[in-house]
Amino acid sequence: MYYNNNFPDSFFARGHRTLTLGTIILGGLLFLLAIMIFAYPALIAYFIAAVILFAGLSVLAIGWKLWRFRNEITKLDKIEDDSFHYKSPRTSKTHFTYFRW
């Protein structure tokens, strides 16, 4: 009986090769980063400052988006409230028409 194998034989070999290459590149980059930190100790402070800077900028951006969203909701609430208050009592009644088949 013929077994239909959807994975070619080289599928797992390519996956293993990619995983191995990625590990070697990551290890090399970490090694170079360690050498740079030992050579320039102020580099650690720059990294920490960059993380704090990007965290602060992202929190400010999220706060700004939330502030704009709140303003849009406030505008929508005002539109609904204004139309309700300025209607005459005669037109404020709602009428429903039912069709029965």
Buried (B, 14 or more C-beta within 10 A) or exposed (E): EEEEEEEEEEEEEEEEEEEEEEEEEEEEEEEEEEEEEEEEEEEEEEEEEEEEEEEEEEEEEEEEEEEEEEEEEEEEEEEEEEEEEEEEEEEEEEEEEEEEE
